[in-house]
Amino acid sequence: MNTKVSIILVNYNGADVLPNCLNSLEKVIPTDNHEIILVDNNSQDNSIDIIDYNFPHVKLIKLPKNVGFGAGNNAGAKIAKGEFLFLLNTDTILTSNILPHLIDLMEKHPDVGVIGPKLLFPDESFQISFSTEISIKGEFAARKLHKNAESPNNWHIIEQDFQEIKEVDIVVGAAFFIRTDLFNSLGCFDEKFFMYFEESDLCQRVKNEGYKVLYTPEVSLIHLRGHSVKKISNKMAVEYRRSQIYYYYKHRPIWEILVLRIYLLFKFLYEYLKTPNPDSLEIMKLIFMYK
């Protein structure tokens, strides 16, 4: 039988979450029409042993260094045989087989390029898994949305606006369903994004090609959120800003690039004067030196 879906996971020191993720895939998804590809970004824990001993059917790619989220997924996509790619974080748990719904949506709507399912917190409460377009205006809207979501009492209010399948600008890369031929034709993820904004960039390029990005609340999965980032949070604070600036240079007009750089300069200058720390200083250097 032809492989319908290639499930790709990128792992970096994820031994504490890998078994739950892979066990959930084994439990709910039949093995007859999909493959699982795990790309390991040179983990220093026992991730490889877990795969070798407990999940021998998983196709394992061992990379010599941590190349980041986008490049890791690209490495998996190179050997993928599926008609569709399901890019899945290792800190997710599937509680049902969501693939038939995603496949059906794609096959019924040839103008759809990417689909993101509903993400839930471990207590099965609503988690924001979509975003507005990355722009000065869009970032203010996204910040307002996430600020409102800081209170659990507001989650159900936000969720009410997303009760039906709808077109969105961006879906979160934790669970990202895309046509394989489209992914490849776009040149895959831009590997200049080590982490952050790579799915935003890909969604923008998908839309530039005339395809839609959909969010569907009809299927869901659990996402622990931020697992890999917590382990290297200081480094990622700088990486976030580097990726943000690169995204603006790639997709936004000059005036928005200037506004962003001025905003970041004042923000991190203030933070550095208030509490000197190397991260703020590194980001200010990045603002001045980025070309």
VOVO-970981 format. One record per residue: y negated, x, z negated of N, C-alpha, C in turn. Coordinates in steps of 0.05 Angstrom, whole numbers. Example, Ala and Ser with C-alpha at 12.3 -4.5 7.8 and 13.67 -1.06 7.14 Angstrom:
2
> n_Y  n_X  n_Z  ca_Y  ca_X  ca_Z  c_Y  c_X  c_Z
> 114  264  -156  90  246  -156  66  264  -156
> 45  257  -142  21  273  -143  -1  258  -157
END
This chain:
291
> n_Y  n_X  n_Z  ca_Y  ca_X  ca_Z  c_Y  c_X  c_Z
> 24  17  0  0  0  0  -25  18  0
> -45  10  16  -70  25  17  -85  24  -10
> -98  46  -17  -113  47  -41  -139  31  -37
> -144  11  -54  -167  -6  -52  -191  6  -67
> -186  16  -91  -207  26  -108  -200  53  -120
> -218  72  -118  -216  97  -132  -234  97  -156
> -222  98  -179  -237  99  -205  -242  128  -212
> -267  135  -214  -274  163  -219  -288  165  -246
> -278  184  -262  -290  189  -288  -297  218  -290
> -321  224  -300  -330  251  -304  -330  257  -334
> -316  278  -342  -312  283  -370  -324  310  -378
> -338  310  -402  -346  335  -414  -343  332  -444
> -323  346  -455  -317  345  -483  -314  317  -494
> -300  301  -479  -297  273  -487  -270  266  -499
> -257  285  -512  -230  280  -523  -229  257  -542
> -251  251  -556  -252  230  -575  -254  202  -563
> -262  200  -538  -264  174  -525  -244  170  -502
> -235  192  -490  -218  191  -467  -193  173  -470
> -178  177  -491  -153  160  -494  -158  130  -494
> -179  121  -507  -185  93  -508  -193  82  -480
> -208  98  -466  -216  90  -439  -192  88  -420
> -176  109  -419  -154  110  -401  -132  90  -409
> -128  87  -435  -108  67  -444  -117  39  -436
> -143  33  -437  -152  7  -429  -148  2  -399
> -152  23  -383  -148  21  -354  -118  15  -349
> -101  29  -362  -72  25  -359  -64  -3  -367
> -76  -13  -387  -68  -39  -398  -76  -63  -380
> -100  -61  -369  -111  -85  -355  -111  -84  -325
> -108  -60  -313  -110  -58  -284  -83  -51  -272
> -72  -67  -254  -46  -60  -241  -48  -34  -226
> -26  -20  -224  -27  7  -212  -22  6  -182
> -19  -17  -170  -10  -18  -142  -32  -13  -121
> -58  -16  -129  -78  -14  -108  -102  3  -117
> -99  20  -137  -121  37  -145  -111  64  -153
> -129  83  -155  -123  110  -165  -144  117  -186
> -136  135  -204  -155  145  -224  -159  175  -220
> -184  182  -217  -191  211  -213  -208  219  -236
> -200  239  -251  -217  249  -273  -227  278  -266
> -253  281  -267  -265  307  -261  -274  318  -288
> -263  341  -295  -271  354  -321  -291  376  -316
> -314  373  -330  -336  392  -327  -333  416  -346
> -310  429  -345  -305  453  -361  -307  446  -391
> -293  425  -400  -293  418  -428  -282  440  -445
> -292  443  -470  -283  463  -488  -266  451  -511
> -261  425  -509  -243  412  -529  -216  409  -516
> -200  390  -526  -172  387  -516  -169  365  -496
> -191  360  -481  -190  338  -461  -168  343  -440
> -165  367  -431  -145  373  -410  -117  368  -420
> -112  376  -445  -85  371  -457  -79  341  -459
> -99  326  -466  -95  297  -468  -86  285  -441
> -99  294  -419  -92  284  -393  -64  294  -385
> -59  319  -388  -34  331  -380  -10  318  -394
> -13  313  -420  10  303  -435  13  273  -436
> -10  259  -435  -9  230  -439  -15  213  -414
> -28  226  -394  -36  210  -371  -30  227  -345
> -5  233  -341  2  251  -318  -4  238  -291
> -7  212  -290  -13  199  -264  -42  202  -255
> -59  210  -274  -87  214  -268  -91  239  -251
> -106  237  -229  -112  260  -213  -134  276  -226
> -127  300  -234  -146  316  -250  -158  338  -233
> -185  340  -234  -200  361  -221  -213  377  -243
> -207  403  -245  -219  421  -265  -241  437  -253
> -265  433  -261  -288  449  -251  -293  473  -269
> -301  496  -258  -305  520  -273  -329  520  -291
> -348  501  -287  -371  498  -304  -381  470  -305
> -399  463  -323  -410  437  -325  -431  433  -303
> -424  418  -283  -442  414  -260  -459  389  -262
> -455  373  -284  -470  349  -287  -456  324  -277
> -468  301  -282  -456  275  -276  -454  270  -246
> -475  274  -232  -475  268  -203  -456  286  -188
> -458  312  -192  -441  331  -178  -412  327  -185
> -407  320  -211  -379  314  -219  -368  291  -204
> -383  269  -201  -374  246  -186  -370  253  -157
> -387  270  -146  -384  278  -118  -358  293  -114
> -350  310  -133  -325  324  -131  -302  305  -131
> -303  284  -147  -282  264  -147  -281  248  -121
> -305  241  -111  -306  226  -86  -294  240  -62
> -295  267  -63  -285  283  -40  -255  279  -36
> -240  272  -57  -211  268  -54  -203  239  -56
> -223  221  -60  -218  193  -64  -207  180  -38
> -188  163  -41  -176  149  -18  -183  119  -17
> -197  110  -37  -203  81  -39  -225  72  -20
> -223  47  -13  -245  34  3  -270  32  -13
> -267  29  -39  -289  27  -58  -286  48  -80
> -309  57  -90  -310  75  -113  -319  60  -137
> -306  63  -160  -315  52  -185  -321  76  -203
> -346  83  -206  -354  106  -222  -358  96  -251
> -341  107  -268  -339  96  -295  -343  118  -316
> -359  113  -336  -362  132  -358  -337  133  -375
> -332  155  -388  -309  158  -405  -312  143  -432
> -337  136  -438  -342  121  -463  -343  91  -458
> -326  82  -440  -324  53  -434  -295  44  -440
> -293  18  -446  -267  6  -450  -266  -20  -435
> -245  -23  -418  -242  -48  -404  -224  -67  -420
> -232  -92  -422  -217  -112  -436  -204  -132  -418
> -210  -129  -392  -198  -147  -372  -200  -133  -345
> -185  -142  -325  -185  -130  -299  -209  -141  -283
> -230  -125  -282  -255  -134  -269  -256  -128  -240
> -237  -112  -230  -238  -103  -202  -236  -126  -181
> -218  -146  -185  -217  -167  -164  -244  -181  -159
> -259  -186  -181  -285  -198  -178  -304  -180  -162
> -305  -154  -169  -323  -135  -155  -315  -132  -126
> -289  -131  -120  -280  -129  -93  -287  -154  -77
> -283  -177  -89  -289  -202  -76  -319  -204  -69
> -336  -197  -87  -365  -197  -82  -372  -179  -58
> -361  -156  -57  -366  -137  -35  -356  -148  -9
> -332  -159  -9  -320  -168  16  -334  -194  27
> -345  -210  9  -358  -234  18  -387  -229  26
> -398  -207  17  -426  -201  22  -429  -173  33
> -427  -170  59  -428  -143  72  -455  -130  69
> -476  -144  60  -502  -132  56  -505  -121  28
> -484  -123  12  -485  -112  -15  -473  -84  -15
> -488  -65  -26  -478  -37  -27  -468  -28  -54
> -481  -39  -75  -474  -30  -103  -473  -55  -121
> -454  -54  -140  -452  -75  -160  -449  -63  -187
> -463  -74  -206  -460  -66  -234  -451  -90  -251
> -429  -87  -266  -420  -109  -284  -437  -110  -310
> -433  -130  -326  -446  -132  -352  -434  -111  -371
> -451  -97  -385  -442  -79  -405  -446  -91  -433
> -428  -86  -451  -429  -97  -478  -427  -74  -498
> -439  -78  -521  -435  -60  -544  -408  -65  -556
> -398  -46  -572  -371  -50  -584  -367  -76  -598
> -388  -88  -609  -386  -114  -622  -387  -137  -602
> -387  -130  -576  -388  -148  -553  -415  -163  -550
> -435  -152  -562  -462  -162  -558  -473  -150  -532
> -494  -163  -521  -505  -156  -495  -519  -129  -495
> -514  -113  -475  -527  -87  -471  -541  -87  -444
> -566  -78  -443  -581  -77  -418  -568  -57  -399
> -561  -66  -376  -546  -49  -357  -559  -50  -329
> -585  -55  -328  -600  -56  -303  -628  -48  -309
> -643  -42  -288  -671  -33  -292  -688  -40  -268
> -714  -40  -273  -733  -45  -252  -736  -19  -236
> -749  -21  -213  -754  3  -196  -769  25  -212
> -761  50  -208  -775  72  -221  -802  76  -208
> -823  70  -223  -851  73  -214  -868  72  -239
> -893  77  -237  -911  75  -260  -910  47  -271
> -913  27  -254  -911  -1  -263  -883  -8  -274
> -863  1  -259  -836  -5  -267  -828  7  -294
> -838  31  -300  -831  44  -325  -843  29  -348
> -867  19  -345  -879  3  -366  -863  -22  -371
> -854  -35  -349  -838  -59  -352  -811  -53  -365
> -799  -30  -358  -773  -22  -370  -777  -16  -399
> -799  -2  -406  -804  5  -434  -807  -21  -451
> -822  -40  -440  -825  -65  -454  -799  -79  -458
> -782  -79  -437  -756  -92  -439  -739  -79  -461
> -738  -53  -461  -721  -39  -481  -733  -40  -509
> -759  -42  -511  -771  -46  -537  -764  -73  -549
> -765  -93  -531  -757  -120  -540  -727  -120  -548
> -711  -103  -535  -683  -103  -541  -675  -88  -566
> -696  -75  -579  -690  -60  -603  -681  -78  -626
> -689  -103  -624  -680  -123  -644  -657  -139  -633
> -634  -139  -647  -611  -155  -638  -618  -184  -634
> -638  -194  -648  -646  -222  -645  -657  -228  -617
> -666  -207  -603  -677  -212  -577  -657  -209  -554
> -633  -199  -561  -613  -194  -540  -606  -219  -524
> -602  -241  -539  -594  -266  -526  -616  -277  -509
> -641  -271  -516  -664  -281  -500  -665  -266  -474
> -661  -240  -475  -660  -224  -450  -636  -232  -433
> -614  -236  -446  -589  -243  -431  -592  -270  -416
> -608  -287  -427  -612  -313  -414  -623  -311  -386
> -638  -290  -381  -650  -286  -354  -630  -274  -335
> -606  -267  -345  -586  -254  -328  -559  -267  -331
> -559  -294  -329  -535  -309  -332  -520  -313  -306
> -534  -306  -284  -522  -310  -257  -523  -283  -242
> -506  -281  -222  -507  -258  -204  -534  -256  -191
> -547  -233  -193  -574  -231  -181  -579  -203  -171
> -597  -201  -152  -605  -175  -141  -624  -161  -161
> -619  -135  -165  -635  -119  -183  -643  -93  -168
> -660  -77  -181  -668  -52  -169  -648  -30  -174
> -638  -29  -199  -621  -8  -208  -599  -19  -227
> -575  -9  -225  -554  -15  -245  -546  12  -258
> -539  11  -283  -533  35  -299  -507  48  -288
> -508  75  -288  -485  90  -277  -460  90  -294
> -461  77  -318  -437  76  -334  -414  61  -321
> -421  42  -304  -401  26  -289  -413  19  -263
> -407  34  -242  -422  33  -217  -402  30  -194
> -403  7  -181  -384  0  -160  -398  2  -133
> -387  19  -115  -401  24  -89  -381  27  -67
> -390  20  -43  -373  24  -19  -370  54  -14
> -345  63  -10  -340  91  -6  -355  102  19
> -353  87  41  -366  97  66  -396  98  63
> -408  80  47  -437  81  43  -444  105  25
> -429  109  4  -433  132  -14  -432  158  2
> -413  161  19  -410  185  35  -432  188  56
> -439  166  68  -460  167  89  -487  174  78
> -492  168  52  -517  175  39  -517  204  29
> -495  217  32  -494  245  22  -487  246  -7
> -475  224  -18  -466  222  -46  -490  224  -65
> -485  231  -90  -507  235  -109  -522  261  -102
> -548  260  -107  -565  283  -104  -559  302  -127
> -548  325  -122  -539  343  -144  -562  358  -157
> -586  354  -148  -609  365  -162  -614  350  -188
> -603  326  -190  -604  311  -215  -580  320  -231
> -583  335  -253  -561  343  -269  -551  320  -286
> -570  306  -298  -564  282  -313  -590  266  -315
> -588  240  -314  -611  221  -313  -622  218  -285
> -628  193  -278  -641  185  -253  -624  188  -228
> -600  199  -231  -583  202  -207  -575  174  -196
> -568  155  -213  -561  129  -203  -586  114  -194
> -609  119  -206  -634  106  -196  -640  116  -168
> -637  142  -164  -642  154  -138  -622  142  -117
> -597  140  -125  -577  130  -106  -582  100  -99
> -589  84  -120  -596  56  -115  -619  54  -96
> -639  71  -99  -663  70  -81  -655  77  -53
> -637  97  -49  -629  104  -23  -611  82  -10
> -595  69  -27  -579  46  -17  -598  24  -6
> -619  18  -21  -638  -3  -13  -653  6  12
> -659  32  14  -673  42  38  -656  38  63
> -630  37  60  -612  32  82  -608  2  88
> -622  -15  73  -620  -44  78  -599  -59  62
> -586  -45  43  -565  -58  26  -578  -68  0
> -564  -87  -12  -573  -98  -37  -557  -85  -61
> -571  -85  -84  -558  -77  -109  -556  -102  -126
> -531  -108  -135  -527  -133  -150  -518  -126  -179
> -527  -144  -197  -517  -145  -224  -500  -170  -227
> -476  -167  -238  -459  -191  -242  -452  -194  -272
> -458  -216  -284  -451  -221  -312  -423  -235  -314
> -410  -239  -291  -385  -254  -292  -361  -237  -301
> -365  -211  -301  -345  -192  -313  -359  -172  -330
> -345  -162  -350  -359  -144  -369  -339  -123  -379
> -351  -102  -391  -335  -82  -405  -351  -70  -427
> -338  -57  -446  -351  -45  -469  -361  -17  -462
> -385  -11  -471  -397  15  -466  -408  26  -493
> -398  49  -502  -406  60  -527  -434  71  -526
> -443  79  -502  -471  86  -496  -480  113  -508
> -486  131  -490  -499  156  -498  -480  176  -511
> -454  173  -507  -435  190  -521  -439  220  -513
> -438  226  -488  -440  254  -479  -468  266  -485
> -489  249  -483  -516  259  -487  -521  267  -516
> -509  253  -535  -513  259  -563  -505  287  -570
> -485  298  -556  -475  324  -562  -494  347  -554
> -512  341  -536  -530  362  -527  -558  349  -524
> -567  335  -544  -591  318  -542  -616  334  -538
> -619  357  -550  -643  373  -546  -646  382  -517
> -626  392  -506  -626  401  -478  -632  377  -460
> -621  354  -466  -624  330  -449  -652  319  -450
> -667  323  -471  -695  314  -472  -711  328  -451
> -707  353  -447  -721  368  -426  -710  360  -399
> -684  357  -397  -671  350  -371  -681  322  -362
> -684  304  -380  -694  277  -373  -721  279  -358
> -739  295  -369  -766  298  -357  -764  313  -331
> -748  333  -329  -745  347  -304  -735  328  -282
> -715  312  -288  -705  293  -269  -725  271  -262
> -740  263  -282  -761  242  -277  -782  253  -258
> -791  277  -262  -811  289  -244  -800  292  -216
> -776  301  -214  -763  305  -188  -761  278  -173
> -753  257  -188  -750  231  -176  -777  222  -164
> -799  226  -179  -825  217  -170  -833  233  -144
> -828  259  -144  -834  275  -120  -818  265  -96
> -794  255  -101  -777  247  -79  -783  219  -68
> -792  201  -86  -794  173  -78  -822  160  -81
> -839  172  -97  -864  158  -104  -888  171  -90
> -910  156  -87  -934  166  -74  -948  187  -92
> -965  203  -80  -978  226  -93  -993  216  -118
> -1007  194  -117  -1023  185  -140  -1006  180  -164
> -982  169  -160  -964  164  -182  -953  190  -194
> -948  210  -177  -940  236  -187  -961  248  -205
> -986  246  -196  -1008  257  -212  -1011  242  -239
> -1009  216  -238  -1011  200  -262  -989  208  -282
> -965  210  -271  -942  218  -288  -947  245  -302
> -955  265  -286  -959  292  -297  -981  292  -318
> -1003  278  -313  -1024  277  -333  -1015  263  -358
> -1000  241  -355  -990  227  -379  -971  245  -395
> -952  258  -381  -933  275  -395  -947  299  -409
> -967  310  -395  -982  333  -407  -995  325  -433
> -1009  303  -434  -1023  294  -458  -1003  286  -479
> -981  272  -471  -961  263  -490  -948  287  -505
> -940  307  -490  -925  329  -503  -944  350  -515
> -969  352  -505  -988  368  -518  -994  357  -546
> -998  331  -548  -1002  318  -574  -979  322  -592
> -954  319  -582  -931  322  -598  -928  351  -608
> -935  370  -591  -933  398  -598  -953  406  -620
> -978  396  -617  -999  401  -637  -992  388  -663
> -979  365  -662  -972  350  -686  -949  364  -700
> -928  370  -686  -904  383  -697  -893  402  -676
> -902  428  -677  -893  447  -657  -863  449  -655
> -853  446  -631  -824  449  -626  -820  459  -598
> -798  474  -593  -794  486  -567  -790  466  -545
> -779  442  -551  -775  422  -530  -801  413  -517
> -821  407  -534  -847  399  -524  -860  421  -507
> -857  446  -517  -869  468  -502  -854  472  -475
> -828  469  -475  -813  472  -450  -821  450  -430
> -825  426  -439  -833  404  -421  -861  409  -410
> -879  420  -426  -906  426  -416  -904  448  -395
> -888  468  -399  -884  488  -378  -873  476  -353
> -855  457  -356  -843  444  -333  -864  429  -317
> -882  415  -331  -903  400  -318  -921  418  -301
> -928  441  -312  -946  459  -298  -932  473  -274
> -907  480  -278  -893  498  -259  -877  482  -238
> -872  456  -242  -855  442  -223  -869  440  -196
> -853  446  -175  -863  444  -147  -844  428  -130
END
